[in-house]
Amino acid sequence: MDKRRMAKDFVDIMDQMENVRNNRKFVMVEILLLSVAIGYYLGSWIALIGSVIILAILFVIPFLRAVIFLFLSIIWGLIGFAILALFLSTNLAIAGGALIGLLVFFIHMGSR
């Protein structure tokens, strides 16, 4: 029985590692898209490359990673609010945007 338990624990650990890897890919795509938006808005290749480097460094530092996650989650909440405001009332759009931001924050925290 002990070997079966160890095998199950090993499989669970591998599944968790795969989930973390997938969440990190999601965050890296977000960082790249945010950097492209910053570079486009400022009209500068230097801003694009600099923001990629700065955000990647901040993503590696554990304490500052939570700040990036919060910032990206707020952006997702605002995007959700803007889309929902086109179809729903303002109160429902605010609630939906907050829910989207909260869910994305939990996805981000899963990449730790």
Buried (B, 14 or more C-beta within 10 A) or exposed (E): EEEEEEEEEEEEEEEEEEEEEEBBEBBBEBBBEBBEEBBEEEEEEEBBEBBBEEBBEBBEEEEEBBEBBBBBBBBBBEBBBEBBBEEBEEEEBBBBBEEBBEBBBEBBBBBE
